[in-house]
Amino acid sequence: MSVHLQSLEARTTNKRQEVIRIAQDLYRQSPDWVAFFREILGLTGVVRRAFPTPEELVAFEQTEEYAEIQTMMANLRKTGPLPPEEEEPTRVITVRMPRSLHEALRAEAHDRKTSMNKLCISKLLQVIDDELIPADAVLSATGQQETLQKAAG
């Protein structure tokens, strides 16, 4: 292994250790799960600052440290309700899905003795391989123009 690759691997290991140390320190303070998510996994959280590129983030999501962070978050979700609205406002999204998928989610939530909302949030917090997410088939008008300009240019 080249010196450059060893150096890169050492820096990555150091970043992973620093991220998990910060997550463990915050976890010991027993925050609500939303605060933990925001500080550790949110858009401006420790993980995204340490691993800013999509490739680095995907690689981190395959580590034992990331699995430990997911376990911490799951444990925090068991212990309490969402923080007050003024602390972290909630947002609502509408997801269109086939009736059969909705029925399956409802049955799974029932079997797990939880709400569909909690089940869906749990599923949304999981890592999904890029290959399992279909790309949009239709580009926006702007996207089509950019694509045509790149192809012409």
C-alpha positions as CSV (number, residue, x, y, z in Angstrom):
1,M,0.0,0.0,0.0
2,S,1.4,3.4,-0.9
3,V,2.2,6.0,1.7
4,H,-0.5,8.3,0.2
5,L,-3.2,5.5,0.7
6,Q,-1.9,4.8,4.2
7,S,-2.1,8.4,5.1
8,L,-5.7,8.7,3.6
9,E,-6.8,5.6,5.5
10,A,-5.3,7.0,8.7
11,R,-7.1,10.3,8.3
12,T,-10.4,8.5,7.6
13,T,-9.9,6.3,10.7
14,N,-9.2,9.4,12.8
15,K,-12.3,11.1,11.4
16,R,-14.5,8.1,12.2
17,Q,-13.1,7.9,15.7
18,E,-13.7,11.6,16.3
19,V,-17.3,11.4,15.0
20,I,-18.1,8.4,17.2
21,R,-16.5,10.1,20.2
22,I,-18.7,13.2,19.7
23,A,-21.8,11.1,19.2
24,Q,-21.1,9.1,22.4
25,D,-20.5,12.3,24.4
26,L,-23.8,13.7,23.2
27,Y,-25.6,10.4,23.7
28,R,-24.5,10.4,27.4
29,Q,-26.3,13.7,27.8
30,S,-29.6,12.0,26.9
31,P,-30.8,14.5,24.3
32,D,-34.1,13.9,22.5
33,W,-33.6,12.0,19.3
34,V,-34.3,15.0,17.1
35,A,-31.5,17.0,18.7
36,F,-29.1,14.0,18.4
37,F,-30.0,13.6,14.7
38,R,-29.6,17.3,14.0
39,E,-26.2,17.5,15.7
40,I,-24.8,14.2,14.5
41,L,-26.5,13.2,11.2
42,G,-28.2,16.4,10.1
43,L,-27.2,18.6,7.1
44,T,-24.8,20.6,9.3
45,G,-24.1,17.8,11.7
46,V,-20.7,16.2,12.6
47,V,-21.0,13.4,10.1
48,R,-21.6,15.6,7.1
49,R,-18.8,18.0,8.1
50,A,-16.4,15.1,8.6
51,F,-17.5,13.3,5.4
52,P,-18.6,16.1,3.0
53,T,-18.6,14.3,-0.3
54,P,-21.3,11.7,-1.3
55,E,-18.6,9.1,-1.7
56,E,-17.1,9.7,1.8
57,L,-20.6,9.7,3.3
58,V,-21.6,6.4,1.7
59,A,-18.3,4.8,2.8
60,F,-18.9,6.0,6.4
61,E,-22.5,4.6,6.4
62,Q,-20.9,1.2,5.9
63,T,-18.9,1.4,9.1
64,E,-19.3,0.0,12.6
65,E,-19.3,3.6,13.9
66,Y,-22.3,4.5,11.8
67,A,-24.1,1.4,13.0
68,E,-23.4,2.4,16.6
69,I,-24.8,5.9,15.9
70,Q,-28.0,4.3,14.4
71,T,-28.3,2.2,17.6
72,M,-27.9,5.3,19.8
73,M,-30.6,7.1,17.8
74,A,-33.0,4.1,18.0
75,N,-32.5,4.0,21.8
76,L,-33.2,7.7,22.1
77,R,-36.3,7.4,20.0
78,K,-37.6,4.8,22.5
79,T,-37.2,7.1,25.5
80,G,-39.3,10.1,24.7
81,P,-41.6,12.2,22.5
82,L,-40.5,14.8,20.0
83,P,-39.2,18.1,21.4
84,P,-41.5,21.1,21.7
85,E,-42.6,22.7,18.4
86,E,-40.7,25.9,19.2
87,E,-37.5,23.9,19.6
88,E,-37.8,21.9,16.4
89,P,-40.8,22.5,14.2
90,T,-42.2,19.4,12.5
91,R,-42.8,19.2,8.8
92,V,-45.4,17.1,6.9
93,I,-44.8,15.4,3.6
94,T,-47.2,13.6,1.4
95,V,-46.0,10.5,-0.2
96,R,-47.9,8.9,-3.1
97,M,-47.8,5.1,-3.0
98,P,-49.8,2.2,-4.2
99,R,-52.6,1.0,-2.0
100,S,-50.9,-2.4,-1.5
101,L,-47.7,-0.7,-0.1
102,H,-49.8,1.5,2.2
103,E,-51.7,-1.6,3.4
104,A,-48.4,-3.5,4.0
105,L,-47.0,-0.5,6.0
106,R,-50.2,-0.3,8.1
107,A,-50.0,-4.1,8.8
108,E,-46.3,-3.9,9.7
109,A,-47.0,-1.0,12.1
110,H,-49.8,-3.0,13.7
111,D,-47.6,-6.1,14.0
112,R,-44.8,-4.0,15.6
113,K,-47.3,-2.3,17.9
114,T,-46.3,1.2,16.7
115,S,-47.7,4.0,14.6
116,M,-47.3,4.3,10.8
117,N,-45.6,7.6,11.5
118,K,-42.9,6.0,13.8
119,L,-42.5,3.1,11.4
120,C,-42.0,5.4,8.4
121,I,-39.5,7.6,10.2
122,S,-37.6,4.5,11.2
123,K,-37.5,3.4,7.6
124,L,-36.5,6.9,6.4
125,L,-33.5,6.9,8.8
126,Q,-32.0,3.8,7.3
127,V,-29.3,3.8,4.7
128,I,-30.5,2.9,1.2
129,D,-28.1,1.8,-1.5
130,D,-28.1,4.2,-4.5
131,E,-28.9,1.3,-6.8
132,L,-32.2,0.8,-5.0
133,I,-33.4,4.3,-5.7
134,P,-34.8,4.8,-9.2
135,A,-33.9,8.1,-10.9
136,D,-36.6,10.4,-12.1
137,A,-37.4,9.5,-15.7
138,V,-38.3,13.0,-16.7
139,L,-35.9,15.9,-16.4
140,S,-37.2,19.4,-15.6
141,A,-37.0,21.9,-18.4
142,T,-33.9,23.5,-16.8
143,G,-32.3,20.0,-16.5
144,Q,-33.1,19.3,-20.1
145,Q,-31.5,22.5,-21.2
146,E,-28.4,21.9,-19.1
147,T,-28.1,18.4,-20.5
148,L,-28.5,19.7,-24.1
149,Q,-25.9,22.4,-23.5
150,K,-23.4,20.0,-22.1
151,A,-23.9,17.6,-25.0
152,A,-23.5,20.4,-27.5
153,G,-20.6,22.1,-25.8
